């Protein structure tokens, strides 16, 4: 069973280029990922301090277009921003530079 620390996950995703959404929520932090100034995806992290368990890890991985293990690597940092962008590009989710 995997668990993630929500504060560390939030910090690490921000370091990978995620930004806080202008859409506010009382119970979650919504963060978004943009590429070449275009919206690509968003996910959310609970404000409470409980660890992020398997169920939420799976939901966040789907929102980030990753399998569960790649998402855990993204959240814990072995997966770099460049590798994340490469995965998204392979899935056809990013506009290719002109």
N, C-alpha and C positions, 0 to 999 in steps of 0.2 A: 504494500500500500504506500502510495506517495502522498506527501503533504508539502505544501509550500507556505512560507511565511508571507502574509499579505503585504506587509510593509516592504520587505526585501523584493518581493515580486514587483510591486509598484515602482520602486526605485530602479530596479534592473530594466524593466520595460521602458521607463523614461530614458534611461541611458541608451537604449536601442532605437530611440527616435519617436517613441510614442509621446503624445501630448495630451494634456487635460482637455476634455471636451467642454465646449461652452454650455452643453446641456447638463444641468445640475440635478442631482438626486440626493434625497435625504439619507438613503441607506447604502449607496454605492458611489465609487469614484469611476466615472466613465473615462476611458482613455482611447485615443484614436491614433491611427497610423496613416501618414500621408506620404506619397512618393511623387516627386516633381510637382509639389503643391496640389496634388489631387488626392482626395479621400480614397483610402483603400479598404480599411476595416476599423472596427471598434470592438472593445471588450470592456468588461467592468469588474471591479474588485470591491468586495464588501468593505464598509467602514469599520465593522467590528474587528476585534483583534484575534479571532479564531483562525487557526490554520486553514488553508485552502485544501480541501480533501479531494479524493478521486473524482467524485461527481462533478464538482466545479472545475477541476483541472480539465476534465473531458470537455465541458461546455466551453471553457475559455480556449481550448485548443481548436475546437471547431470554428469559433469566432475568428481565430487568428489563422485559419487555413493550414493548420499543422496537425500531425498526429500527436498523440498524447506525449510521447517521449521527446519529440522535437520541441514541443511547447515547454516541457519541464526544463530542457536544455536552454531554451530562450530565457526562461524566467530565472534560471540559476547561473546563466552567463556562458556556458561552454559554446552555445550557438551564437555567433556574432551577428551584428546587424547586417553585414554584407552577405552572410550565408542565408539569413532570413529573407533578404531581398531576392537572392538567387532562387530560393524556393518559391516565393510569390511569383516571380517572373516565369518560372517553369510551368506554373499553373495558369499563366496567361492573365494574371490579375493586375499587372503593371503596364502602363503605357510605355512603349519603347521610345527611347530618345530619338529625336529626329536628326 
